[in-house]
Amino acid sequence: MRLANIILVAGLGLATVGCSTMQGTMGNTTAEQSMSSLYEAHTKGRIYVFYDRGLYTEFLESGHTPYMYTQIGAGPKGETLVYALTSEDKKKREGIPSVDMLAGKMMQEPFYGETYSDGRIYVFSSLEMMNDFRQTGEATYRYTDIGSGPNGETVVYVLSKADSKERPDSLINRFHKNHS
């Protein structure tokens, strides 16, 4: 009986270690994936910034985000920047991927970004182009796909001058994969 108890305790201990190791690995993978993406929603004089696609999707549906870090007047035209946070990051003030990206502390390649503004979805393949759009509100080079968004929105693929001669098929495929 005593041997059975020892084996049971040892087995539970190993199972716990195995589960915590798995969770740590899965968490890192999610963080790595989310750090190469940035999502924004421009609404009500604010710019909401997301590094987690799930939070971005929930925000587009509900208009709210449960945890946030706010910088009043920090936007390019004096808008309030609202950084949506995951529950794991809600107490942080440093090491937040979206804050670091906008501050120029972290550049991710390859990059994917989306901005929801005025009923349109703008899609970016570089943080630099996304930053330029945030400053000006304009996309000089673009490919526009009317009505192809998940709710019939117009999708604007923002391009560089070098890429503007071709249809951005890889960016279009990435957008549709994210919204399928």
VEXBADREN-394537 format. One line per 2 residues: number of its first residue (from 0); for each residue x, y, z of N, C-alpha, C. Coordinates in steps of 0.02 Angstrom, whole numbers, plus 50000, padded with zeros to 5 digits. Example, Ala and Ser with C-alpha at 12.3 -4.5 7.8 and 13.67 -1.06 7.14 Angstrom:
// VEXBADREN-394537
0	50660,49716,50390,50615,49775,50390,50660,49835,50390 ~ 50642,49888,50354,50684,49947,50357,50645,50002,50394
END
This chain:
// VEXBADREN-394537
0	50041,49941,50000,50000,50000,50000,50044,50063,50000 ~ 50096,50061,50042,50140,50119,50046,50176,50129,49980
2	50196,50075,49947,50229,50079,49881,50181,50110,49830 ~ 50118,50091,49833,50068,50118,49786,50061,50193,49796
4	50061,50217,49858,50056,50289,49873,50116,50327,49846 ~ 50175,50298,49853,50236,50330,49829,50234,50335,49753
6	50213,50282,49720,50207,50283,49647,50156,50334,49624 ~ 50099,50337,49659,50047,50385,49642,50072,50457,49649
8	50105,50472,49704,50132,50540,49715,50184,50557,49662 ~ 50228,50510,49647,50280,50522,49597,50248,50533,49528
10	50197,50494,49512,50162,50502,49448,50129,50569,49443 ~ 50096,50591,49496,50063,50657,49495,50115,50713,49488
12	50171,50705,49521,50224,50755,49516,50250,50761,49445 ~ 50262,50704,49413,50286,50705,49343,50234,50734,49297
14	50171,50718,49308,50117,50745,49266,50113,50820,49272 ~ 50121,50846,49333,50119,50918,49344,50177,50952,49309
16	50236,50925,49314,50295,50953,49280,50284,50952,49205 ~ 50259,50897,49179,50246,50892,49107,50196,50944,49083
18	50142,50954,49120,50091,51002,49101,50119,51073,49103 ~ 50157,51090,49155,50183,51158,49159,50234,51171,49104
20	50272,51121,49085,50319,51128,49031,50282,51140,48965 ~ 50229,51102,48954,50189,51111,48893,50158,51180,48891
22	50131,51204,48946,50099,51270,48946,50150,51324,48931 ~ 50209,51319,48959,50260,51369,48946,50280,51371,48873
24	50286,51313,48842,50303,51310,48772,50248,51339,48729 ~ 50186,51321,48744,50130,51347,48705,50125,51422,48712
26	50136,51449,48771,50133,51520,48782,50185,51558,48742 ~ 50246,51531,48738,50298,51563,48699,50281,51565,48625
28	50252,51511,48599,50233,51508,48529,50182,51561,48514 ~ 50132,51569,48557,50080,51619,48547,50110,51689,48548
30	50154,51701,48596,50185,51767,48601,50226,51783,48539 ~ 50264,51733,48513,50304,51744,48454,50260,51760,48394
32	50204,51724,48387,50159,51736,48331,50128,51806,48336 ~ 50107,51826,48395,50072,51889,48403,50120,51948,48396
34	50184,51939,48411,50230,51995,48407,50245,52015,48335 ~ 50231,51974,48286,50243,51992,48217,50180,52022,48185
36	50128,52033,48224,50066,52062,48200,50046,52120,48244 ~ 50014,52169,48213,49989,52227,48249,49922,52246,48218
38	49874,52260,48260,49806,52277,48237,49785,52343,48269 ~ 49750,52384,48232,49726,52448,48258,49654,52459,48239
40	49619,52497,48280,49552,52520,48264,49550,52594,48281 ~ 49535,52636,48232,49531,52708,48242,49457,52725,48250
42	49438,52746,48310,49368,52761,48322,49361,52810,48380 ~ 49313,52855,48375,49296,52903,48429,49356,52943,48452
44	49399,52963,48406,49457,53003,48423,49512,52966,48459 ~ 49508,52901,48459,49558,52859,48491,49587,52810,48441
46	49647,52787,48455,49678,52734,48416,49688,52676,48464 ~ 49652,52622,48452,49658,52561,48492,49709,52516,48458
48	49758,52493,48496,49814,52454,48468,49814,52385,48502 ~ 49819,52333,48460,49816,52264,48484,49875,52224,48457
50	49905,52182,48498,49955,52134,48474,49926,52064,48476 ~ 49866,52057,48502,49833,51992,48507,49771,51993,48461
52	49771,51950,48411,49717,51950,48362,49649,51937,48395 ~ 49646,51893,48445,49583,51878,48479,49554,51940,48512
54	49596,51980,48545,49572,52042,48576,49546,52091,48523 ~ 49581,52094,48467,49560,52138,48412,49491,52118,48385
56	49482,52054,48374,49418,52028,48349,49362,52042,48399 ~ 49375,52029,48463,49325,52043,48515,49308,52118,48517
58	49358,52160,48509,49346,52232,48510,49302,52253,48451 ~ 49316,52227,48391,49275,52245,48333,49202,52224,48342
60	49191,52169,48379,49123,52146,48392,49089,52186,48447 ~ 49126,52201,48501,49094,52231,48560,49109,52305,48571
62	49164,52329,48543,49184,52398,48554,49220,52409,48620 ~ 49237,52355,48655,49270,52361,48720,49329,52313,48725
64	49376,52331,48769,49431,52287,48785,49439,52288,48861 ~ 49444,52229,48893,49443,52227,48966,49504,52258,49000
66	49563,52249,48971,49624,52276,49002,49659,52321,48952 ~ 49682,52378,48976,49713,52425,48930,49766,52468,48965
68	49811,52492,48924,49861,52540,48945,49850,52601,48901 ~ 49838,52659,48930,49817,52718,48893,49870,52772,48895
70	49882,52803,48837,49926,52861,48833,49886,52918,48802 ~ 49864,52964,48844,49822,53019,48822,49862,53068,48780
72	49836,53085,48720,49867,53133,48676,49930,53109,48641 ~ 49945,53045,48643,50007,53019,48615,50002,53002,48540
74	49942,53005,48512,49933,52991,48441,49961,53046,48397 ~ 49969,53034,48332,49999,53083,48288,49960,53149,48283
76	49896,53147,48294,49855,53208,48291,49824,53223,48360 ~ 49859,53201,48412,49836,53213,48480,49785,53163,48505
78	49774,53109,48467,49727,53057,48489,49755,53020,48549 ~ 49710,52990,48586,49729,52946,48641,49747,52878,48612
80	49804,52852,48631,49823,52784,48612,49801,52737,48668 ~ 49763,52686,48649,49739,52637,48697,49767,52569,48676
82	49812,52542,48717,49843,52478,48703,49803,52424,48739 ~ 49772,52379,48701,49736,52323,48731,49786,52273,48757
84	49773,52247,48817,49819,52200,48849,49785,52134,48863 ~ 49824,52081,48861,49799,52016,48883,49799,52016,48959
86	49765,51968,48988,49763,51964,49062,49833,51952,49091 ~ 49877,51919,49052,49945,51906,49076,49986,51971,49078
88	49971,52018,49034,50010,52080,49029,49978,52140,49063 ~ 49921,52131,49095,49883,52189,49120,49920,52230,49173
90	49967,52201,49208,50004,52238,49260,50071,52265,49235 ~ 50089,52248,49173,50153,52270,49146,50150,52342,49122
92	50206,52375,49123,50214,52441,49093,50273,52440,49045 ~ 50309,52384,49043,50364,52375,48997,50360,52305,48967
94	50389,52296,48908,50389,52231,48877,50323,52213,48845 ~ 50281,52262,48830,50218,52251,48795,50232,52258,48721
96	50221,52205,48681,50240,52206,48611,50213,52266,48571 ~ 50150,52283,48579,50121,52337,48540,50152,52405,48559
98	50164,52416,48622,50195,52479,48645,50266,52483,48618 ~ 50303,52428,48623,50372,52427,48599,50376,52437,48523
100	50329,52408,48486,50329,52417,48413,50318,52490,48395 ~ 50268,52522,48425,50254,52592,48408,50310,52638,48431
102	50345,52619,48484,50401,52660,48509,50465,52648,48468 ~ 50463,52602,48421,50522,52587,48380,50573,52543,48414
104	50554,52513,48470,50601,52470,48507,50603,52399,48480 ~ 50554,52381,48439,50550,52312,48415,50525,52313,48343
106	50564,52287,48299,50544,52279,48229,50536,52205,48215 ~ 50480,52187,48187,50467,52117,48173,50464,52106,48098
108	50499,52057,48075,50495,52036,48005,50487,51960,48005 ~ 50444,51932,47967,50394,51968,47927,50341,51999,47971
110	50309,52050,47944,50259,52088,47981,50191,52084,47947 ~ 50139,52085,47987,50070,52089,47962,50032,52138,48006
112	49998,52185,47975,49959,52232,48015,49892,52247,47983 ~ 49844,52265,48025,49777,52285,48002,49757,52347,48040
114	49724,52393,48005,49694,52451,48037,49622,52456,48013 ~ 49577,52459,48061,49506,52469,48046,49492,52543,48055
116	49472,52577,48001,49460,52649,48005,49406,52669,47954 ~ 49357,52705,47978,49303,52731,47935,49270,52676,47893
118	49258,52618,47923,49223,52564,47889,49265,52526,47839 ~ 49329,52540,47837,49375,52504,47792,49427,52468,47833
120	49455,52416,47804,49510,52379,47835,49572,52390,47791 ~ 49624,52419,47821,49687,52430,47787,49735,52375,47809
122	49769,52344,47761,49813,52287,47776,49885,52306,47755 ~ 49933,52291,47799,50002,52311,47790,50049,52252,47794
124	50104,52256,47756,50156,52205,47760,50219,52232,47793 ~ 50217,52296,47814,50275,52323,47851,50250,52372,47904
126	50285,52373,47960,50268,52419,48014,50280,52491,47992 ~ 50330,52502,47951,50345,52570,47927,50285,52598,47887
128	50255,52558,47843,50197,52581,47806,50138,52593,47852 ~ 50130,52551,47903,50076,52560,47950,50086,52625,47990
130	50148,52638,48010,50163,52700,48046,50149,52762,48002 ~ 50168,52758,47938,50154,52813,47892,50080,52825,47886
132	50041,52772,47880,49968,52778,47874,49939,52810,47938 ~ 49964,52790,47996,49939,52818,48059,49952,52893,48061
134	50008,52915,48033,50025,52987,48032,49981,53027,47984 ~ 49971,52999,47924,49938,53038,47871,49865,53019,47860
136	49847,52958,47876,49779,52934,47861,49770,52917,47787 ~ 49824,52916,47750,49822,52902,47678,49869,52845,47660
138	49850,52809,47607,49891,52756,47579,49907,52775,47507 ~ 49968,52796,47495,49987,52819,47428,49982,52764,47377
140	50010,52706,47392,50008,52649,47347,49964,52596,47379 ~ 49915,52573,47341,49866,52526,47371,49833,52484,47318
142	49806,52429,47341,49763,52387,47301,49698,52382,47340 ~ 49643,52403,47309,49579,52406,47344,49534,52349,47320
144	49504,52314,47368,49459,52259,47354,49392,52274,47387 ~ 49346,52302,47349,49282,52325,47376,49238,52266,47397
146	49213,52270,47458,49166,52220,47484,49196,52153,47503 ~ 49261,52147,47506,49291,52081,47519,49306,52069,47593
148	49290,52116,47637,49301,52107,47708,49252,52058,47738 ~ 49263,52036,47799,49220,51985,47830,49147,52007,47837
150	49135,52072,47842,49067,52098,47847,49050,52144,47789 ~ 49082,52131,47732,49070,52170,47672,49109,52236,47668
152	49158,52245,47713,49197,52306,47712,49243,52307,47650 ~ 49264,52366,47632,49315,52374,47581,49382,52359,47615
154	49424,52320,47581,49490,52304,47608,49541,52339,47563 ~ 49585,52378,47595,49637,52415,47560,49704,52386,47579
156	49739,52357,47531,49806,52329,47543,49857,52384,47528 ~ 49892,52406,47579,49939,52461,47573,50006,52433,47549
158	50032,52464,47496,50091,52438,47462,50148,52489,47462 ~ 50207,52465,47450,50264,52509,47439,50265,52527,47364
160	50304,52577,47346,50309,52596,47276,50334,52537,47234 ~ 50382,52500,47260,50411,52443,47224,50359,52388,47213
162	50314,52379,47261,50264,52325,47256,50200,52346,47220 ~ 50194,52409,47203,50130,52435,47178,50111,52413,47108
164	50157,52383,47072,50143,52361,47003,50110,52293,47000 ~ 50109,52256,47055,50082,52189,47055,50026,52182,47106
166	49982,52135,47093,49929,52118,47141,49962,52085,47202 ~ 49946,52107,47263,49978,52080,47323,49948,52014,47346
168	49956,51962,47307,49923,51898,47320,49941,51868,47388 ~ 50004,51871,47409,50022,51842,47474,49989,51880,47531
170	49984,51945,47526,49951,51985,47578,49875,51972,47578 ~ 49846,51965,47519,49775,51949,47514,49761,51881,47545
172	49803,51832,47530,49794,51765,47559,49801,51766,47634 ~ 49849,51803,47660,49857,51808,47733,49796,51839,47765
174	49769,51892,47735,49708,51924,47761,49650,51875,47763 ~ 49639,51840,47708,49583,51793,47706,49594,51734,47754
176	49656,51713,47763,49670,51660,47812,49653,51684,47882 ~ 49671,51745,47898,49656,51773,47965,49581,51781,47977
178	49543,51789,47925,49472,51803,47932,49428,51744,47911 ~ 49457,51685,47905,49416,51627,47886,49391,51589,47947
END
